[in-house]
Amino acid sequence: MKDLKALDEIDWTGLEHAYGPAGDVPDQLRALAATDPSEVDKSLHALYGNIFHQGSRYQATAYAVPFLTGLAADPATTGRDEILSLLASIAIGYDESWLPDGLPILEHRAELDRLRATDPETERARVAAWVEAAADESERTSREFEASLFDPQLVTANQQWAVDAYDAVRADLPHLLPLLGDADATVRTACAYLLGWFPEDSATLGPALLDRIREDTSPVVRGTALIAYGLLAGPAAADVVAALDDPAPVVRAAAAIAAARLGAVDSDRVVAVLVETMTAEATTRRNRLPFLDGNLPGYAALALAQPAQHVDRAVDAVLTVLPTTAPYPAVPLVSALLGAVFPDGRVAPGTPFGGLTDRQRRAVAGLAAADFAWHGGQPGTTYVNLNEVVRAYGLPDQLEALKTYTAS
């Protein structure tokens, strides 16, 4: 944690961010100490754009972390919860990439070691083999495009910067942990969310989150702490099970998600609450829990669809809510749906609709009938994230084409 006065000790112009030299970062960090909320928002927007551009981390990113920590820890700072959210983004990127399992940081470290030890030509050969292994021409075209952009040195640098940024936030956890008891519930929520991404420190963070689950009066804080505790993958706790019967729906939902992560998804009560979350919460998509951008039904679907024994219940629950779900929150629902019914991945090229299993046909037909989830009430529009999820399974990725496929 550093005072803003130390900003001048760093050669920011010698560091790179998304748009080149990072000479603008010091003033943006100083602006976060302003009392004018509009100035703070403007600075946050700039930092999200340059040191965390579309989920990427850069050479300058890790250097900004100790100053962000200092600002978040200062009660006089405006928007401390937003700064904590930025720190979480810096540490992990977009959380949708890691849910419901949590961040595989050991795999990231191993991949960085592999990249460092592999010469560029070997990496290019590996990518070329990956292109050749494409299942069909469409997939091959997509892989060829990705391969054309492949730069082994840049890939290694990106991995290094991501791990460096993560470790910079991790090093500041002792300064951030006290914010779990802050007087401001939004700060406690943001802090609990942040702590869930550091499984290597679960021995310290787990008990702190359990204390928050037991003591906090805010359902949002307790719910966030429950999910964070589950992501740390520590030992199952009686507090998680007890929260399955909490009077607050958001706490019950969080407890079920945490319990599923901790291996209790075989419990009838856990399954019932996950299904309840996907249906009863369907008209209030934008919950205040920070995970998955507040999409609790989508998160519940991801949690429920993982174990094979609950696939049919997951399919039923998704198909119940999908027709009234807007495109953005529909993405994790569709991802869970297709992942559950196509556990082996892509459909073999040329597979007719009749060649699918009964469960697969039911899921795909339900997806084709959920017009609103595709276009949000604006026929003819395309939501690219949803298209990409469907395409990844070898299915027609346009609504009308999928309808034609299911009618064949």
Buried (B, 14 or more C-beta within 10 A) or exposed (E): BBEBEEBEEBEBBEBBBBEEBBBBBBEBBBBBBBEEEEBBBBBBEBBBBBBBBEEBBBBBBBBBBBBBBBBBBBEEBBBBBBBBBBBBBBBBBEBBEBBBEBBEBEEBBEBBEEBEEEEBEEBBEEBBEEBEEBBEEEBBEBBEEEEEEBEBEEBBBBBBBBBBBBBBBBBBBEBBBEBBBBEEBBBBBBBBBBBBBBBEBBEEBBEBBBBBBEEBEBBBBBBBBBBBBBBBBBEBBEBBBEBBEBEBBBBBBBBBBBBBBBEBBEBEBBBBBBBBBBBBBBEEBEBBBBBBBBBBBBBBBBBBBBBEEBBEBBBBBBBBBBBEBEBBBBBBBBBBBBBBBBEEEBBEEEBEBEEBEEBBBBBBBBBBBBEBBBBBEEEEEEBEBBBEBBBBBBBBBBBEEBBEBBEE
